[in-house]
């Protein structure tokens, strides 16, 4: 097995489903880790060709990258409730930067699989996600790329299903937001109106309320199986349409409290959206109802969902464990 720093890779790094990085898995001290390599920047390690000025410029760019990432990773680790997956290490090997996280054995559940679950379990999964995001927002961390692909579902030790939040590549601190549209990356289906406005030449304030809008889109999918409605003549996505004065419409078939919550989350005015903590409070307030196994099987329709699903009262979000020291940047000599 190939060695990467203090990790033994268990396969080749791949770019599959990854726009700005390559990734793979490795082992360290008998534990399995997810490892991601950033495609840029690249540190001018052992560069004997470029000019001194060019090398110095690239070094400064790398130092800024290191500082911003390390600061954000520290806040993620310090404020995670355990369901926002912590960064184990942020390090450089030769010219390339990497992060590692504990490997999650994820279930292959689609949006449609989740939408077919009993209401109590959709509420629970959404409440776990909202709770995790609320913790990040307490540290003023904006995830900025919330979508189904960045939510991993996994079985707990007791057999229940919970959610883990991953992929902070697009993230930033509210205190150090992107300065233009080119610095905002992610899935435009979930973009907030503020994010869309930056591409329209405006300069809106970019805050944690961006994530609340994205959660509104995602939770509508989880509860109904489809995206919120919007005027397609105003844009290709809900956020774009709302940025141009439109409204994101919510399914009439949703329970009234969920419907009212999603309407607020998808408001064009960030100040009128609830906080992630308020979203969690609404979703967690609903009493859990017991659902017979036969009803679960009828509603899920998926062999994977039937095999993994346990129809019992969901657990509370995980209690935060001691945060790993990912805020420490490790250079090759330290590994």
C-alpha positions as CSV (number, residue, x, y, z in Angstrom):
1,X,0.0,0.0,0.0
2,X,1.2,3.5,-0.8
3,X,2.1,5.7,2.1
4,X,0.8,9.3,2.3
5,X,2.2,11.1,5.3
6,X,1.2,9.0,8.2
7,X,-1.6,7.1,6.3
8,X,-1.5,3.9,4.3
9,X,-3.7,4.4,1.2
10,X,-6.1,1.5,0.6
11,X,-6.5,2.4,-3.1
12,X,-5.9,5.1,-5.7
13,X,-7.2,8.6,-5.2
14,X,-10.1,9.4,-7.6
15,X,-11.9,12.5,-8.9
16,X,-15.3,10.7,-9.1
17,X,-18.1,13.1,-8.0
18,X,-15.6,15.6,-6.9
19,X,-15.1,18.9,-8.7
20,X,-12.2,20.6,-7.0
21,X,-10.3,17.7,-5.4
22,X,-9.4,14.0,-5.5
23,X,-10.1,11.6,-2.7
24,X,-9.7,8.1,-1.4
25,X,-9.3,6.0,1.8
26,X,-6.5,5.2,4.0
27,X,-5.6,3.6,7.4
28,X,-3.8,5.0,10.4
29,X,-3.4,3.3,13.7
30,X,-5.8,0.6,12.7
31,X,-8.6,3.1,11.8
32,X,-10.1,3.9,8.4
33,X,-10.1,7.5,7.1
34,X,-11.4,9.4,4.2
35,X,-8.6,11.5,2.6
36,X,-9.0,14.4,0.2
37,X,-6.4,16.1,-1.8
38,X,-6.9,19.7,-2.9
39,X,-6.1,20.4,-6.5
40,X,-4.9,23.9,-5.7
41,X,-3.0,25.7,-4.5
42,X,0.3,23.8,-4.8
43,X,3.2,24.8,-2.6
44,X,6.4,25.6,-4.5
45,X,8.3,22.7,-2.9
46,X,11.7,22.1,-4.4
47,X,10.9,24.5,-7.2
48,X,14.3,25.2,-9.0
49,X,12.8,26.6,-12.2
50,X,10.6,29.5,-11.3
51,X,11.9,33.0,-10.4
52,X,12.3,34.0,-6.7
53,X,9.4,36.5,-7.1
54,X,7.1,33.8,-8.5
55,X,8.0,31.4,-5.8
56,X,7.4,34.0,-3.1
57,X,4.0,34.9,-4.6
58,X,2.9,31.3,-4.6
59,X,4.1,30.8,-1.1
60,X,2.0,33.7,0.2
61,X,-1.0,32.4,-1.6
62,X,-0.5,29.0,0.1
63,X,0.0,30.6,3.5
64,X,-3.3,32.4,3.1
65,X,-5.0,29.2,2.1
66,X,-3.5,27.4,5.1
67,X,-4.6,30.1,7.5
68,X,-8.2,30.3,6.2
69,X,-8.6,26.6,6.1
70,X,-7.0,26.0,9.5
71,X,-9.2,28.7,11.1
72,X,-12.4,27.2,9.7
73,X,-11.5,23.6,10.5
74,X,-10.8,24.6,14.1
75,X,-14.3,26.2,14.4
76,X,-15.9,23.1,12.8
77,X,-14.2,20.8,15.2
78,X,-14.9,23.0,18.2
79,X,-18.6,23.4,17.4
80,X,-19.6,20.1,15.9
81,X,-22.2,18.1,17.7
82,X,-20.7,14.9,16.3
83,X,-22.9,14.9,13.3
84,X,-20.9,17.5,11.4
85,X,-18.0,15.2,10.6
86,X,-14.8,16.7,12.1
87,X,-11.5,17.2,10.3
88,X,-8.9,14.8,11.7
89,X,-5.9,16.4,10.1
90,X,-5.0,19.2,7.6
91,X,-1.6,18.6,6.2
92,X,0.8,19.0,3.3
93,X,2.9,16.4,1.6
94,X,5.5,17.9,-0.7
95,X,3.5,20.4,-2.8
96,X,0.0,19.1,-2.2
97,X,-2.5,19.8,0.6
98,X,-4.8,17.2,2.2
99,X,-7.4,16.7,4.9
100,X,-8.5,13.5,6.6
101,X,-11.8,12.5,8.3
102,X,-13.0,9.4,9.9
103,X,-14.6,7.1,7.2
104,X,-18.4,6.9,7.4
105,X,-20.1,3.6,6.3
106,X,-22.9,5.3,4.5
107,X,-26.3,3.9,3.3
108,X,-27.1,4.4,-0.3
109,X,-30.4,6.1,0.2
110,X,-31.8,8.5,-2.4
111,X,-34.0,11.5,-1.9
112,X,-36.9,9.4,-2.9
113,X,-36.1,6.7,-0.3
114,X,-36.1,9.4,2.4
115,X,-39.3,11.0,1.2
116,X,-41.0,7.6,1.5
117,X,-40.2,7.2,5.2
118,X,-42.7,7.8,7.9
119,X,-43.1,11.5,8.8
120,X,-41.6,11.0,12.2
121,X,-38.4,9.7,10.7
122,X,-38.1,12.4,8.1
123,X,-38.5,14.9,10.9
124,X,-35.8,13.2,12.9
125,X,-33.3,13.1,10.1
126,X,-34.0,16.8,9.2
127,X,-33.7,17.7,12.9
128,X,-30.3,16.0,13.2
129,X,-29.0,17.9,10.2
130,X,-30.4,21.2,11.5
131,X,-28.9,20.5,14.9
132,X,-25.5,19.9,13.3
133,X,-25.7,23.0,11.2
134,X,-26.8,25.1,14.2
135,X,-23.6,24.0,16.0
136,X,-21.5,25.2,13.0
137,X,-23.4,28.4,12.9
138,X,-22.6,29.0,16.6
139,X,-19.0,29.1,15.4
140,X,-20.0,31.3,12.5
141,X,-19.1,28.6,10.0
142,X,-21.1,28.8,6.7
143,X,-21.1,25.3,5.0
144,X,-22.2,26.9,1.7
145,X,-22.8,23.6,-0.2
146,X,-25.6,21.8,1.6
147,X,-27.2,19.2,-0.6
148,X,-28.2,15.5,-0.5
149,X,-24.7,14.4,-1.7
150,X,-23.1,16.0,1.3
151,X,-25.4,14.3,3.8
152,X,-24.4,10.8,4.6
153,X,-26.9,8.5,6.3
154,X,-25.6,5.7,8.5
155,X,-26.8,3.2,11.0
156,X,-26.0,3.8,14.7
157,X,-24.9,1.1,17.1
158,X,-28.5,0.6,18.2
159,X,-29.6,0.1,14.5
160,X,-31.3,3.5,14.0
161,X,-30.4,5.7,11.1
162,X,-28.8,9.1,11.6
163,X,-27.3,11.8,9.4
164,X,-23.7,13.1,9.0
165,X,-22.7,16.3,7.4
166,X,-19.6,16.3,5.2
167,X,-17.6,18.3,2.6
168,X,-16.7,21.8,3.8
169,X,-14.7,22.7,0.7
170,X,-17.0,25.6,-0.2
171,X,-17.3,26.7,3.4
172,X,-16.1,30.0,5.0
173,X,-16.3,31.9,8.2
174,X,-18.9,34.8,8.4
175,X,-16.0,37.0,9.5
176,X,-14.1,36.2,6.2
177,X,-16.7,35.7,3.4
178,X,-16.0,35.4,-0.3
179,X,-15.5,38.7,-2.0
180,X,-16.9,37.9,-5.4
181,X,-19.0,35.3,-7.3
182,X,-15.9,33.4,-8.5
183,X,-15.1,32.4,-4.9
184,X,-18.6,30.9,-4.4
185,X,-18.7,27.3,-5.4
186,X,-21.3,24.6,-4.9
187,X,-24.5,23.1,-6.4
188,X,-26.6,26.0,-7.8
189,X,-29.8,24.0,-7.2
190,X,-29.3,24.9,-3.5
191,X,-27.9,28.4,-3.9
192,X,-29.4,31.1,-1.7
193,X,-30.7,34.3,-3.4
194,X,-27.6,36.0,-1.8
195,X,-25.2,33.7,-3.5
196,X,-27.0,34.2,-6.8
197,X,-26.9,37.9,-6.5
198,X,-23.1,37.9,-6.3
199,X,-23.1,36.4,-9.8
200,X,-25.4,39.3,-10.8
201,X,-22.9,41.9,-9.9
202,X,-24.4,42.7,-6.5
203,X,-22.6,42.6,-3.1
204,X,-25.1,41.2,-0.6
205,X,-24.0,40.2,2.9
206,X,-23.1,36.5,2.9
207,X,-24.0,34.8,6.2
208,X,-25.2,31.6,7.8
209,X,-28.7,32.3,6.5
210,X,-27.4,31.0,3.2
211,X,-27.3,27.6,4.7
212,X,-30.9,28.0,6.0
213,X,-32.2,28.6,2.5
214,X,-30.3,25.6,1.2
215,X,-31.7,23.5,4.0
216,X,-35.2,24.7,3.0
217,X,-34.6,23.3,-0.5
218,X,-33.1,20.1,0.8
219,X,-35.8,19.5,3.5
220,X,-38.6,20.1,0.9
221,X,-37.0,17.3,-1.1
222,X,-36.8,15.0,2.0
223,X,-40.4,15.6,2.9
224,X,-41.9,15.5,-0.6
225,X,-39.4,13.9,-2.9
226,X,-39.2,17.0,-5.2
227,X,-37.7,20.5,-5.2
228,X,-39.8,23.6,-4.1
229,X,-41.7,25.3,-6.9
230,X,-40.6,28.6,-8.5
231,X,-41.1,30.7,-11.6
232,X,-38.9,29.2,-14.2
233,X,-39.0,32.4,-16.3
234,X,-37.0,34.1,-13.6
235,X,-34.3,31.5,-13.3
236,X,-33.1,27.9,-13.5
237,X,-33.1,27.4,-9.8
238,X,-35.2,28.4,-6.8
239,X,-32.6,30.8,-5.4
240,X,-32.1,32.5,-8.7
241,X,-35.8,33.0,-9.2
242,X,-36.1,34.4,-5.6
243,X,-33.2,36.7,-6.2
244,X,-35.1,38.2,-9.1
245,X,-38.2,38.9,-7.1
246,X,-39.9,35.5,-7.3
247,X,-41.1,33.2,-4.5
248,X,-40.2,29.6,-3.8
249,X,-43.5,27.7,-3.3
250,X,-44.0,24.9,-0.9
251,X,-46.2,21.8,-1.2
252,X,-49.7,22.2,0.1
253,X,-49.6,18.5,1.3
254,X,-47.0,19.1,4.0
255,X,-48.0,19.2,7.7
256,X,-48.8,22.8,8.5
257,X,-45.9,23.3,10.9
258,X,-43.4,22.0,8.4
259,X,-45.0,24.0,5.6
260,X,-44.8,27.2,7.6
261,X,-41.2,26.5,8.6
262,X,-40.1,25.8,4.9
263,X,-41.9,29.0,3.8
264,X,-39.8,31.0,6.3
265,X,-36.6,29.2,5.4
266,X,-37.1,30.0,1.7
267,X,-37.8,33.7,2.2
268,X,-35.9,36.0,-0.1
269,X,-34.9,38.2,2.9
270,X,-32.2,36.5,5.0
271,X,-33.3,38.4,8.1
272,X,-36.8,36.8,7.9
273,X,-35.4,33.3,7.8
274,X,-35.2,31.3,11.0
275,X,-31.8,30.3,12.4
276,X,-30.8,26.7,12.1
277,X,-31.3,26.4,15.9
278,X,-34.9,27.6,15.4
279,X,-35.4,25.1,12.6
280,X,-34.2,22.3,14.8
281,X,-36.5,23.4,17.6
282,X,-39.6,23.2,15.3
283,X,-38.7,19.8,13.9
284,X,-37.7,18.3,17.3
285,X,-40.9,19.5,19.0
286,X,-43.2,17.0,17.1
287,X,-43.9,13.9,19.2
288,X,-42.5,10.7,17.7
289,X,-45.2,8.2,16.6
290,X,-44.6,4.5,16.5
291,X,-45.0,3.0,13.0
292,X,-45.6,-0.7,12.4
293,X,-42.9,-2.5,10.4
294,X,-45.4,-3.5,7.7
295,X,-46.2,0.2,7.1
296,X,-42.5,1.0,6.9
297,X,-41.9,-1.7,4.3
298,X,-44.8,-0.4,2.2
299,X,-43.6,3.2,2.3
300,X,-39.9,2.7,1.7
301,X,-40.2,0.4,-1.3
302,X,-36.4,0.1,-1.3
303,X,-34.6,-3.1,-0.4
304,X,-31.7,-1.1,1.0
305,X,-34.1,1.0,3.1
306,X,-35.9,-2.1,4.4
307,X,-32.7,-3.8,5.4
308,X,-31.3,-0.8,7.2
309,X,-34.5,0.7,8.7
310,X,-35.4,0.0,12.4
311,X,-38.9,1.3,13.3
312,X,-38.2,2.5,16.9
313,X,-37.8,5.9,18.5
314,X,-34.9,7.8,17.0
315,X,-31.9,8.7,19.1
316,X,-31.0,12.3,19.9
317,X,-28.1,13.9,17.9
318,X,-24.7,12.6,19.0
319,X,-23.1,14.3,21.9
320,X,-19.9,16.1,20.9
321,X,-16.7,14.1,21.5
322,X,-13.3,15.7,22.1
323,X,-12.3,17.5,18.9
324,X,-9.3,16.3,17.1
325,X,-6.6,18.9,16.6
326,X,-7.1,19.5,12.9
327,X,-6.4,23.2,13.5
328,X,-2.7,22.3,13.7
329,X,-1.1,22.4,10.3
330,X,1.4,19.6,9.7
331,X,4.2,20.0,7.3
332,X,6.1,17.0,5.8
333,X,8.7,17.0,8.5
334,X,6.1,16.5,11.1
335,X,4.6,13.4,9.5
